[in-house]
């Protein structure tokens, strides 16, 4: 992202405001109770090198993850680590203190939005990312949390930062682990105007496995798939790949080939990528105990 020369480009003034509202006025989703998130990651690797870097986090009363971060060497600032946020946000005060916002940059009437900027460095513990894009504004939900929980939050760490790394969340140790990966981070804010202004074409998506598994699953907790441990196995066909592997009705599948499956849609999407004859590891919860089972889906119709 480039540093904004003005708050809203004149050609897309109304559209840009609408994009900001759509992208930023979303509820900040609390982190699930356990997670191992594999994220694609950034235009450059962390200054700490190619190895894993671990940083502590604080679990707030609201169940959000909060981390301490430095911006341009200033801070640290307490920020929510949100894997659902499309951008990284910084409050006006933190933006000014860190030097991200050039002196004299005016605020808009939309939550004091200053626009898009680039932080020279964004640091979490020993992890340092260079040229980190972010948006400077006073997010209303951050303000509400500050008042409700009597804490000081300065922004949100979102996709434009964490997408540079493979991320592991350890809730017992209360640590985040980052491993740099080679991936180009997309600029969602830049893409939004074209998406909103472009033609709207209804699309249907069909998910089907690339091979036969021989089982049927359903959501474990109706209406709250994020909180579910996985998907429940309701049927296993005799002499199928699942039956031969030892899968039983009543088992809960928590992951397929390293992909977290909290809904039947997740399970079907994961199964759709597994070719016939390839053995994959499936995470299973049976009787409250976790285990892994290797399954080799087969070809067929």
N, C-alpha and C positions, 0 to 999 in steps of 0.2 A: 504494500500500500504506500501511496505517496502522502506526504504531509499536505493537509488541506490548505489551500491558499485562501479559500473563503468557506464560510459555513455551509452554504448550499449553492451548488452550481445553478446559475440563473435559468438555464435551459430545462433543468429538472427540479426546480425548487419544490413544487408541491409533491411531485413523485418521490423525491428524496426524503421529505418529511414523512410521507406515508411509509416508506421503506424502513426508516428508523423506528417508527412506532411498531410496525409488524415484527421487526427483528428483535427489538429490545423490550417491548412491553409484554413479555411472557413471564409466567411464574418461574421463579428459580426453583428447580426441582431438587429436593433433598437426595443425597446419594443413597443407593440401596445398602442393605445391611452387609453385603459382601460382594466383591467384584474383582475381576481381573480383566481389564479393558485393554485390548490391543488397538492402538491408534496409529494411523499413518502420520508421518512426521515431516517436517519442515524444509525450508529452502537451504538451511545450513545446519550443521551439527553444533551441539553445545560446546562452549569453550572448555568445559571440563573434560572433553575427550569422548571417545566412543564407548567407554565403559558405563556401567550402571551407576546412577547417582541417587541417593536416598535422602529425603527431607521429611521432617516431622509435620504433622498436621493436628489441628484442634477440631474436635467434633462438637459443634454448637448444640444448644438446647433444641434447636429446630431440626437437628440431624443433618445440617449442612456441614461440609468440610471447609475449614478455614485454614489458610496457610499465610506465612509471612513472606513478603516479596519486596525486593528492592527494585526501584525503577531509576535508571540512569545513576545508580549508586546511591540514591537517596532512599530514606525510609528507615526501617522496614514498614511496609503497609500491610494491614490485615485484609486479605481478599478471599472471597468465596471461590473455591475450586469447583467449577460447574461443567460437567461433561456434556450438558445439554445446551450450553451457551454458544451461539455461532461466532461471537466476537469476544475480545478481551476489553473490559470496560475499566475506566479509571475516573474517580470523582474529580470535580473541578479543582478542589483544594489540593489533592495529591498531584494532579496534572500540572498545577502551577508550581508547587514546591519542587517537583522533580525536574522541572524545565522542559517537560514534554510540550506544554502549550506555550507558544511564543508570546512574549509580552504584547499586550494590546489586542489580543484575539478576542473578538466580541462573542457574547453568548446569544443563542437563539431563544425564542420563547418556549421551545419544546424541552423542558427540564434542564435548561441551561446548556444545551448541547453546543460543544465547541467544534465538533467535526472529527475527522479521522487524522491520526497522527502516527508517527513511528518512534518508539522508544529505542534509543541506541542500545540499551541493555535492559533485560528483565531477568532478575536473579531470584531463584528459590533455593535456599541453602547453598550448596556448592555448584548448583546448576546455573549456567549463564547462557541465555539466548540473545543473539544480536539482532538488531533491526526488527523488533517485535511490533507488529501493527496493533493499534488499539483505538478505541473511540472514547472521547472524553465527554462525560455528562454526569449529572446527578441522578442516578437511577432511583425511581420512587420506591421500589421494593427494598433496596438497600437502606434508604432512609427510614422506612417503616421498621425494618429489623433492628436498626440502631436504637430506635425509640422503644421498641417492644422488649428487647433483650438487654438493653443498657450496655451495648458494646459499641465499638468503633470499627466499622467496616469501610474500606476505601475503594472497593470495586469488585470485579469478577474476573477470574482467570478462565478464559474460554478456549474455543477451538483453535484460534490463531496461535496459541501457545502450545497446548497439550498435543495437538496433531503432529508435532515434530518428533514425538517420542512414543515408544511402547510403554504403556503405563500400567503399573501394578499397585493396587490399593490394599494395604494390610491393616485391617481394622483392629486387630489385637495389639499390634505394635504401634498403631497410629502413625504409619509412615506411608509416603508415596515414593515409588521407585520409578525412575525414568531411564530409558535406554534410547539414544538417538537412532532414528531410522531415516532412510532416504526417501523423501516424499515431498512434493510441492504443495504447500498449503494454498487452498483456494480462498479468494477474496469474496466472501458472500455478500458483503455490503456493496461491492462494485457490481456484482452480478444481479442483485435484486431489481434495479430499475429495468433492465432488459427483460427479466423474467416477468415482471408485472405488466410491462408495456407490450410484450410479445403475444403472439396468438395463443389462445387457450384451446388445447386439444385434449379431449377426454381420453384417458388411457386405462386399459385394464391389464392387470398383471396376473399371470398364472404361474403358480409354483407347483412343480412336480419333481419327484426325486429322479436323479440320473440313473439310479439302480433300485432294486427292490429290497426293502428291509423286512417286511412282513409284520408290521406292528401298527397300531392305531393309538394316537395320543390326543389328549385334551388339556385345556388350561387347568392348572391345579387349583387356582383360587379365582373364582369368577369375579370379574369386575376390578381386580387388582393384580394384574399380571406382573408388575414390577416387584411386588412384595413376595411373589410366589417363589418357592425353591426351585421350581422347574416345571416340566409338563408331565402329567400322569399317563402311564401306559394303561390303556383300557382293554387292549386286545393284542394277543400274539398268535400269529398263524402257525399251525403245526408244521414242522420241518422247514421253517423259514430261516433266514439268516439271523434274525433276532432270537428265535427259539434255540438255534444251535449255539449261539453265543451265551445263552443263559438268562436273557431278559425275561422277566415275568410280569403278568398283569399286576398292577398296583405299584410297580416300581415308579420312581420319579426321575426323569432324565433331566439333569441339571446342565449338561453341556454335550455338544457333539463336535468332535475334532477341534477342541479348544474354544468353540464358540458358545457363549453363555446363552441358554435357552430358557427364557422365562414365560414364553407363550408358545402355543401351537404353531403360530406363524413363524416364530424364530426357528423352531425345530424343522419345519418344512423348508425354510430358506437354507438352513445349514445342510440338510440332507440333499438338497438340489445340486450341491457342488461336489458330492462324493460319487466318483465313478465306480462302476461295477468292478469287483476284484480288488479294490483298495481297502486295506484294513485300517479302521479308524478307532480311536479311543472315545468311549462314551462315558460321561460321568453319571453315576446312578446313585440314588438314595433309596435304600431299602430298610424298612424298620427303623428309621432314624439314623442309620449308619451310611456313610459315604463310601463308595467304591468305584473302581473303573473297570469297564468291560470292553474288550476288543471285538468289533463286529466287522464282518466283511460282506457288504451288500452284494447281491448277485444280479446278473443281467436277466432280462425277461420283459414280458408285457402284461 
